[in-house]
């Protein structure tokens, strides 16, 4: 399975407090029609932290069913509790996901030895391809290049990383130190092009929920050495990317999809609707860029 290009960190539509399966399947189909390279259900953007394990399994299963092997599916299955991460990974595996996105355990702030032990247990008890998710802004822990390289060498199931540090020096050191063939995906819409230039392979994106073709086209253009087109698309997406983070993700992107008529704008607590002044800013950004 080829894990390169633009992967959308899918939102999860809700209706009357429950998963809106119809809207979810339609969103997935639209993403594929627009040329997205892969999908990631049950990540931060998908509000997985508010779901039961049964719901998380259902959301992954629906995504895998709708995709029907046309593109890769990387299912969010991480936790700060190793036992829970094993159980969630087994759900992802049983649902037929191609890989599992594994966040570094948040709040606990494990040592490098603890991180390695965590991934060794995951590999032993729920073996499948893993993408390590390094997002210090959410977890309070920054997995350093040497630690990631060590995990990649000692746990072959860890085939790649989603890097959301926005630190290109660290990203460069990580690519330098990790084994050949290790997949590096950006976790920040703002830094996709710079990371590609360092040897990265793509992105797990928020903004591609609303502009899947644009993000996949940018990654493809760079891969085909059309750097002028890649740079043009990078700068075209910058204002849209900024609008996706005017409040906590996924509040803006889900609101945008509601404005586009893709789903109801519904959240689970503790997330609440966008502030009115930010809703105006978001609407203006979408209108100015021809999204609505």
C-alpha positions as CSV (number, residue, x, y, z in Angstrom):
1,X,0.0,0.0,0.0
2,X,1.3,3.4,-1.0
3,X,1.2,6.0,1.8
4,X,2.0,9.1,-0.1
5,X,0.2,12.2,-1.2
6,X,-2.8,13.9,0.5
7,X,-4.7,12.0,3.1
8,X,-7.8,13.8,4.6
9,X,-8.2,13.7,8.4
10,X,-11.9,13.2,8.0
11,X,-14.5,14.9,10.2
12,X,-17.3,12.7,11.6
13,X,-20.8,14.0,10.8
14,X,-23.3,13.9,13.7
15,X,-27.1,14.2,13.6
16,X,-29.2,14.2,16.7
17,X,-26.2,13.2,18.7
18,X,-25.4,10.1,16.6
19,X,-23.1,9.4,13.7
20,X,-24.7,10.5,10.5
21,X,-23.8,7.5,8.3
22,X,-25.4,8.8,5.1
23,X,-23.6,12.1,5.3
24,X,-20.3,10.3,6.1
25,X,-20.5,8.0,3.2
26,X,-21.3,10.9,0.9
27,X,-18.4,12.9,2.2
28,X,-16.0,9.9,1.6
29,X,-17.4,9.4,-1.9
30,X,-16.9,13.1,-2.7
31,X,-13.3,13.0,-1.4
32,X,-12.5,10.1,-3.7
33,X,-14.2,11.7,-6.7
34,X,-12.0,14.8,-6.0
35,X,-8.9,12.8,-6.3
36,X,-7.8,12.5,-2.6
37,X,-4.9,9.9,-2.1
38,X,-6.1,8.5,1.2
39,X,-8.4,8.9,4.2
40,X,-7.9,9.0,7.9
41,X,-11.1,8.3,10.0
42,X,-11.2,8.7,13.8
43,X,-8.4,11.2,14.3
44,X,-8.5,14.5,16.2
45,X,-10.4,16.1,13.4
46,X,-12.9,13.2,13.5
47,X,-13.7,13.8,17.2
48,X,-12.6,10.3,18.1
49,X,-12.0,11.5,21.7
50,X,-15.7,11.9,22.1
51,X,-16.7,8.4,20.8
52,X,-17.2,5.1,22.5
53,X,-15.1,2.2,21.3
54,X,-18.1,0.7,19.5
55,X,-18.7,4.0,17.6
56,X,-15.0,4.3,16.7
57,X,-15.1,0.8,15.3
58,X,-18.3,1.6,13.3
59,X,-16.8,4.8,11.9
60,X,-13.7,3.0,10.7
61,X,-15.8,0.1,9.3
62,X,-18.1,2.5,7.4
63,X,-15.0,4.3,5.9
64,X,-13.4,1.0,4.8
65,X,-16.6,-0.2,3.3
66,X,-17.2,3.0,1.3
67,X,-13.6,3.2,0.1
68,X,-13.7,-0.4,-1.1
69,X,-9.9,-0.6,-1.5
70,X,-9.8,2.3,-4.0
71,X,-7.4,4.3,-1.7
72,X,-5.6,3.6,1.6
73,X,-7.4,4.1,4.9
74,X,-5.3,4.9,8.0
75,X,-7.5,4.6,11.0
76,X,-7.0,6.6,14.2
77,X,-6.5,4.1,17.0
78,X,-4.2,5.7,19.6
79,X,-4.6,6.3,23.3
80,X,-2.5,7.3,26.3
81,X,-3.4,3.9,27.8
82,X,-1.4,1.2,26.0
83,X,-4.0,-1.5,26.7
84,X,-6.7,0.8,25.3
85,X,-4.6,1.5,22.2
86,X,-4.2,-2.2,21.6
87,X,-8.0,-2.7,21.8
88,X,-8.6,0.2,19.4
89,X,-6.0,-1.1,17.0
90,X,-7.6,-4.5,17.0
91,X,-10.9,-2.8,16.0
92,X,-9.2,-1.0,13.2
93,X,-7.6,-4.2,12.0
94,X,-10.8,-6.1,12.1
95,X,-12.5,-3.3,10.2
96,X,-10.0,-3.7,7.4
97,X,-8.0,-0.5,7.8
98,X,-4.7,-0.5,5.9
99,X,-2.8,1.1,8.8
100,X,-3.3,2.7,12.2
101,X,-2.5,6.2,13.3
102,X,-0.9,5.9,16.7
103,X,-0.5,9.1,18.8
104,X,2.3,9.3,21.3
105,X,0.6,8.8,24.7
106,X,-0.7,12.2,25.8
107,X,-0.7,13.5,29.4
108,X,1.4,10.6,30.7
109,X,4.5,12.1,28.9
110,X,6.5,8.8,28.7
111,X,10.2,8.7,28.4
112,X,11.9,7.5,25.1
113,X,12.1,4.0,26.7
114,X,8.4,4.2,27.6
115,X,7.5,5.2,24.0
116,X,9.5,2.3,22.6
117,X,7.8,-0.1,25.1
118,X,4.4,1.2,24.1
119,X,5.0,0.5,20.4
120,X,6.5,-2.8,21.1
121,X,3.4,-4.0,22.9
122,X,1.2,-2.6,20.1
123,X,3.2,-4.5,17.6
124,X,3.1,-7.7,19.6
125,X,-0.6,-7.7,20.4
126,X,-2.2,-5.9,17.4
127,X,0.3,-6.1,14.6
128,X,-0.4,-4.0,11.5
129,X,1.3,-1.0,9.8
130,X,1.5,2.0,12.2
131,X,2.0,5.7,11.5
132,X,3.4,7.3,14.7
133,X,1.7,10.7,15.3
134,X,3.9,13.3,16.9
135,X,1.8,16.3,17.9
136,X,3.4,18.1,20.9
137,X,0.7,20.8,20.9
138,X,-1.9,18.2,21.8
139,X,0.1,15.7,23.8
140,X,2.6,17.8,25.8
141,X,5.3,15.4,24.5
142,X,7.7,15.9,21.6
143,X,9.1,12.7,20.2
144,X,12.6,13.7,19.1
145,X,14.2,12.4,15.9
146,X,16.5,10.0,17.7
147,X,13.6,8.4,19.5
148,X,11.5,8.1,16.4
149,X,14.4,6.6,14.5
150,X,15.0,4.1,17.3
151,X,11.3,3.1,17.3
152,X,11.4,2.7,13.5
153,X,14.4,0.4,13.7
154,X,13.2,-1.7,16.6
155,X,9.5,-1.9,15.7
156,X,9.2,-2.7,12.0
157,X,5.4,-2.2,12.2
158,X,6.1,1.6,12.6
159,X,6.4,2.4,8.9
160,X,6.0,6.2,9.1
161,X,5.3,9.3,11.0
162,X,2.8,12.1,11.0
163,X,4.9,15.1,12.0
164,X,2.9,18.0,13.5
165,X,5.7,19.9,15.0
166,X,5.9,22.5,12.2
167,X,9.7,22.4,12.9
168,X,11.6,21.9,9.7
169,X,14.9,21.5,11.5
170,X,13.6,18.6,13.5
171,X,11.9,17.1,10.4
172,X,15.1,17.2,8.5
173,X,17.0,15.5,11.3
174,X,14.3,12.9,11.6
175,X,14.4,12.1,7.8
176,X,18.2,12.0,8.1
177,X,18.2,9.5,11.0
178,X,15.2,7.2,10.1
179,X,15.6,4.1,8.0
180,X,15.4,4.3,4.2
181,X,11.8,4.0,3.0
182,X,10.3,5.4,6.3
183,X,7.2,7.4,5.3
184,X,7.0,11.0,6.5
185,X,3.7,12.8,6.4
186,X,3.1,16.4,7.5
187,X,0.5,17.0,10.2
188,X,0.3,20.7,9.5
189,X,-1.4,22.1,6.4
190,X,1.0,25.1,6.5
191,X,4.2,23.1,6.1
192,X,3.3,20.4,3.5
193,X,5.4,21.9,0.7
194,X,8.5,22.6,2.9
195,X,8.3,19.1,4.2
196,X,8.0,17.6,0.7
197,X,11.2,19.6,-0.2
198,X,13.1,17.8,2.6
199,X,12.0,14.4,1.4
200,X,8.6,14.1,3.0
201,X,5.9,12.0,1.3
202,X,2.7,14.0,1.8
203,X,0.2,15.1,4.5
204,X,-2.6,14.1,6.7
205,X,-4.6,17.2,6.2
206,X,-7.5,19.2,7.8
207,X,-8.1,21.7,4.9
208,X,-8.4,18.9,2.4
209,X,-11.8,18.2,4.0
210,X,-13.0,21.2,2.0
211,X,-10.4,21.3,-0.9
212,X,-9.3,17.7,-1.5
213,X,-8.4,18.2,-5.1
214,X,-6.2,21.3,-4.4
215,X,-4.2,19.5,-1.7
216,X,-3.8,16.3,-3.7
217,X,-2.8,18.3,-6.8
218,X,-0.2,20.1,-4.9
219,X,1.4,16.9,-3.6
220,X,1.2,15.4,-7.0
221,X,2.7,18.4,-8.7
222,X,5.7,18.4,-6.4
223,X,6.2,14.6,-6.9
224,X,6.2,15.2,-10.7
225,X,8.8,18.0,-10.2
226,X,6.4,20.8,-11.2
227,X,7.5,23.0,-8.4
228,X,5.9,26.1,-9.9
229,X,2.4,24.6,-9.7
230,X,3.1,23.2,-6.3
231,X,4.1,26.6,-5.0
232,X,1.1,28.3,-6.6
233,X,-1.3,25.8,-4.9
234,X,0.6,26.1,-1.6
235,X,0.0,29.9,-1.5
236,X,-3.6,29.5,-2.7
237,X,-4.4,27.2,0.2
238,X,-2.7,29.3,2.9
239,X,-5.7,31.6,3.7
240,X,-8.0,28.6,3.7
241,X,-5.7,26.8,6.1
242,X,-5.5,29.8,8.4
243,X,-9.3,29.9,8.5
244,X,-9.4,26.2,9.5
245,X,-7.6,27.1,12.8
246,X,-9.3,30.4,13.9
247,X,-10.6,28.2,16.7
248,X,-9.9,24.7,17.9
249,X,-9.9,22.1,15.2
250,X,-12.3,20.6,14.1
251,X,-14.8,23.4,14.9
252,X,-13.9,25.6,11.8
253,X,-13.6,22.8,9.3
254,X,-16.9,21.2,10.3
255,X,-18.6,24.6,10.2
256,X,-17.2,25.1,6.7
257,X,-18.5,21.7,5.6
258,X,-21.9,22.7,7.0
259,X,-21.8,25.9,4.9
260,X,-21.0,23.8,1.9
261,X,-24.1,21.7,2.5
262,X,-22.1,18.5,3.2
263,X,-23.5,17.9,6.6
264,X,-25.1,19.4,9.7
265,X,-22.8,21.5,11.8
266,X,-23.0,19.4,14.9
267,X,-20.4,18.8,17.6
268,X,-20.0,16.8,20.7
269,X,-19.1,18.5,24.0
270,X,-16.8,19.8,25.0
271,X,-16.6,21.3,21.5
272,X,-19.2,24.0,20.8
273,X,-20.1,26.1,17.7
274,X,-17.8,28.7,16.3
275,X,-18.0,32.2,17.8
276,X,-20.2,34.5,15.6
277,X,-17.4,36.8,14.7
278,X,-15.3,33.9,13.6
279,X,-18.1,32.4,11.6
280,X,-18.3,35.6,9.6
281,X,-14.5,35.4,9.0
282,X,-14.8,31.8,7.9
283,X,-17.7,32.5,5.6
284,X,-15.8,35.4,4.0
285,X,-12.7,33.2,3.4
286,X,-14.8,30.4,1.8
287,X,-16.6,32.9,-0.4
288,X,-13.4,34.7,-1.4
289,X,-11.9,31.4,-2.5
290,X,-14.9,30.2,-4.4
291,X,-15.8,27.4,-1.9
292,X,-19.3,28.6,-1.3
